[in-house]
Amino acid sequence: MKYLKIFIIVLFSLLYEKGLAQENYSFDMLGKLKTYSAKEIESSRWSIGGETLDRDYADYHAYKGYLGPSGAKRIRLQGGWAKCEQIKGVYDFEWLDQIIDDALSQGVQPWLQVSYGNPIYEGGGDAALAGGIPTSEEALEAWDQWVEAMVYRYKDKVNEWEIWNEPDISKKMSAEEFAAFHVRTGDIIKSIQPDSKIIALGLAGLSRTEYVKSILDILKAKNKLDQFDVLSFHGYNSVPERSYSAVAKLRELVSSFDPEIELWQGENGAPSTPKGQSVGAMTKYDWSEISQAKWVLRRMLGDMGHGVDVTSVFQISDMHYAMGDHLEGLNSKGLLKVASDGSIEKPKISYKAFQNTVSVFSGEISKIEKAEVLKEVNDLVVFSYTKKGVRGTAITLWIGGEKPEDLMDTELVNFTITHTKIKNPVFLNLMDGTVYALNEDNYTKNGKVLSFQKIPIGDWPIVILDKDWLELVNN
């Protein structure tokens, strides 16, 4: 029975790629959405994960040809103290130079994390997730020197620095110990690059508001809140919409210290393999390329709808964690499938879905806060937006509330939305980028009140938007 289920999941993914399992919309197809590379996009909120390169769990040079075309304007990288300094006092930055220079050449801005520990020093901490920070005098002095060397080296290329990753899941340090370590590191970064942006915590648990508050209290007491420009959070949930009440509490907390602190979703993704075939978050569930792509879309557009400033999808390629780390084995959260020899076997469905979303929702996007929705489906998620320099609005819709599934089932939904104006509405399936003309009997307009009838909606986001938002290519 188990193998039959896996076979069905794989079959649906293959069928979807061939367009056979896709919803057969009754609308007339206009063409495919044109996607843009990072160089063609001036600015956006979208980032892609390039983590674990410091431990060689992924290969940047295998996937770099897919980075710029993804459209992501940022890539999250880990600096890797233990990889840079394998002999005491001797730094090898060549591996990181190549990555940073190549990303920049493709129009993708790195944000660089200083982490993890370095076991060549006694008390140097662990070069692994959930490990400890350096604690001995020798190791702390070596850490300071490495951070200083890194910031000096990249200060003309990198302006956004993240201090450590998920310290809240480590049992080897207290919040107070990490706060002191954060201040120590932040002082070095700001002394060399005063206008830099410091990204704090990489918080694993969304509900750990007391942990965040304890860090902020210490920084405030030390007059170091300028080292907390951004709170980055992770918080994996198989139903993305269930994260946002906790995100709202985090926003309220950081705003009580400084309303200018930004909120970045720094690391989130879903596996693409059935239960038992991947390590990491959410692997107790069955996943496929289809459900992964749906999840990625819901996370991206859910973040945008709830005012998250930057969203980073974890990550661009599959990873293979090594023995001795917090995890061991394949982590299939990549948007690119990795072959056994480390090469890229193919882009997954989620890669195309990411491209489509980035291409539509880059630039200066503003949520229409006054928009109100009358709907017949309780779990229907609806947001509407304007885009600077583009006429009309865009409406994102999906049915949330449950984990995304592999079937492409839809239901016909009626809804009315206010304060939204679309002159020439079209229907965009973000999964594959197909654009359809809406029939006149599917919508009515009364000024800025739009009523839609019999719109096929499933558990993944689609967009109804003014055609002016899009550039089409022939199918």
Secondary structure, 3 states (H helix, E strand, C coil): CHHHHHHHHHHHHHHHHCCCCCCCCCCEEEEEECCCCHHHCCCCCEEEECCCHHHCCCCHHHHHHHHHHHCCCEEEEECCHHHHCCECCECCCHHHHHHHHHHHHCCCEEEEEECCCCCCCCCCCCCCCCCCCCCCHHHHHHHHHHHHHHHHHHCCCCCEEEECCCHHHCCCCCHHHHHHHHHHHHHHHHHHCCCCEEEEEEECCCCCHHHHHHHHHHHHHCCCHHHCCEEEECCCCCCHHHHHHHHHHHHHHHHHHCCCCEEEEEEECCCCCCCCCCCCCCCCCCCCHHHHHHHHHHHHHHHHHCCCCEEEECCCECEEECCCCCCCEEECCCCEEECCCCCEEEECHHHHHHHHHHHHCCCCEEECCCCCEEECCCCEEEEEEEECCEEEEEEEEEECCCCCCCCCCCEEEEEEECCCCCCCEEEEECCCCEEEECCHHHEEEECCEEEEEEEEECCCCEEEEEHHHCCEECC
